[in-house]
Amino acid sequence: MAKIILETSLGKIALSLRSDAAPETAAHICRIASSGLYDGCCFYRSDFVIQCGLRNANGEQIENPFPDISVNETALHTRVSNTRGTCAVAHWQAPDNGNSEWFINLKHNSHLDTAYGGYCVFAQVEDGDSASFATIDRIASTIASKGDKVRIEAIKVVE
């Protein structure tokens, strides 16, 4: 199973891609990750999710040359619920406009399965990966308690 490995300033996170649930979405995020665009960007949100995208620690948006994802795959394939450790593409109220912003669920957020058309899960931390979960929790705590952004040093796609 293909993985995305995030190296952050607070540790590594290993994400298994869910191509069975969201093949187009997983491929889209992998294209952006493989291009190096996420390198140097940051996690900047922490409440019930930690969120990242194409913005650096100064808050400047990085131009994304890739078009929006053409369809929200939430209900097209195997549905994966937004539970702790799953990753989904962020979007505004229109469900088919996701692009480079995505988040990792900090808790079970099943309401995101249907809210605003649903938030499509494209990857997840594997059960039992305590190191990745510890990094996720450190990121959440750092953002929530200090207001700091957490830098993504590099993202690798591993087949």
C-alpha positions in Angstrom: 0.0 0.0 0.0 1.4 3.4 -0.9 2.2 5.9 1.9 2.9 9.5 2.4 5.6 10.2 4.9 5.5 13.7 6.5 8.6 14.9 8.2 7.7 17.8 10.5 9.6 19.9 12.9 8.0 17.8 15.7 8.4 14.3 14.2 7.2 12.0 11.4 3.7 11.0 10.4 3.1 8.0 8.2 -0.1 8.0 6.2 -1.5 5.0 4.3 -3.3 6.1 1.1 -6.9 5.0 0.8 -7.0 4.6 -3.0 -9.9 2.2 -2.5 -12.0 5.0 -1.1 -10.7 8.0 -3.0 -8.4 7.2 -6.0 -8.6 10.6 -7.7 -8.1 12.5 -4.4 -5.2 10.4 -3.2 -3.5 10.8 -6.6 -4.1 14.6 -6.5 -2.5 15.0 -3.1 0.4 12.7 -4.1 1.0 14.9 -7.2 1.2 18.0 -5.0 3.4 16.2 -2.5 5.7 14.7 -5.2 6.2 18.2 -6.7 7.7 19.5 -3.5 5.1 22.2 -3.0 4.3 21.2 0.6 7.9 21.2 1.7 8.4 24.2 4.0 4.6 24.7 4.4 3.0 24.3 7.8 0.2 23.0 9.9 -1.6 26.1 11.2 -5.0 25.0 12.6 -5.7 22.9 15.7 -9.2 22.4 17.1 -10.9 19.1 16.2 -8.4 18.6 13.3 -4.9 19.8 12.4 -4.9 21.4 9.0 -2.2 22.2 6.5 -2.0 23.3 2.9 0.1 25.5 0.6 1.0 28.3 3.0 4.3 28.9 4.7 4.9 29.9 8.3 4.5 33.6 7.4 1.0 32.8 6.3 1.8 33.4 2.6 -0.1 31.3 0.2 2.0 29.3 -2.3 0.6 29.2 -5.9 -0.7 25.8 -6.8 -0.4 24.9 -10.5 -2.8 21.9 -10.2 -6.5 22.3 -10.8 -9.2 21.6 -8.2 -10.2 18.0 -7.6 -13.0 17.3 -10.1 -15.3 15.5 -7.8 -15.8 14.8 -4.1 -15.4 11.0 -3.9 -16.9 10.7 -0.4 -19.9 8.6 -1.6 -18.5 7.1 -4.8 -16.3 4.3 -3.6 -15.7 2.7 -0.2 -16.8 5.2 2.4 -14.2 5.8 5.1 -15.5 7.8 8.1 -13.7 10.8 9.5 -12.3 9.1 12.6 -9.1 9.9 14.6 -6.1 9.6 12.3 -7.9 9.8 9.0 -7.0 12.6 6.5 -9.5 14.4 4.4 -9.5 17.2 1.9 -10.7 20.6 3.1 -13.3 22.5 1.0 -15.6 25.4 1.4 -19.4 24.8 1.4 -19.3 23.6 -2.2 -18.1 20.0 -1.9 -16.3 19.7 -5.3 -13.7 22.5 -4.9 -11.0 20.8 -2.8 -7.5 21.3 -3.8 -4.3 21.5 -1.6 -5.8 22.0 1.9 -6.3 18.9 4.0 -6.5 17.9 7.6 -5.9 15.1 10.0 -8.8 14.3 12.4 -7.8 14.5 16.0 -10.9 12.7 17.2 -13.9 10.9 15.7 -15.7 13.5 13.5 -18.4 11.5 11.9 -20.4 14.7 11.3 -17.8 15.5 8.6 -18.9 12.4 6.6 -22.0 14.3 5.4 -21.5 18.0 6.3 -21.4 20.2 3.2 -21.4 17.2 0.9 -18.9 15.3 3.0 -15.1 15.6 3.5 -13.4 12.9 1.5 -10.9 10.7 3.4 -7.9 9.8 1.2 -5.4 8.5 3.8 -5.0 7.4 7.4 -2.6 6.7 10.2 -2.6 2.9 10.7 -3.9 1.6 14.0 -1.1 0.9 16.3 1.3 3.6 14.8 1.9 5.2 18.2 4.8 7.3 16.9 2.6 9.0 14.2 -0.2 9.6 16.6 2.2 11.1 19.1 3.5 13.5 16.5 -0.1 14.5 15.5 -0.8 15.2 19.2 2.4 17.2 19.6 1.4 19.3 16.6 -2.1 19.9 17.9 -0.8 20.8 21.3 1.8 23.2 20.0 -0.6 25.0 17.7 -3.4 25.2 20.4 -1.3 26.2 23.4 1.3 28.5 21.8 -0.3 29.6 18.6 2.8 28.4 16.7 2.7 26.9 13.2 4.4 23.6 12.7 6.7 23.3 9.7 6.5 20.5 7.2 10.1 19.8 6.4 9.4 17.3 3.6 6.7 15.0 2.3 7.6 11.8 0.4 5.3 9.5 -1.5 6.5 5.9 -0.9 5.1 3.1 -3.1 
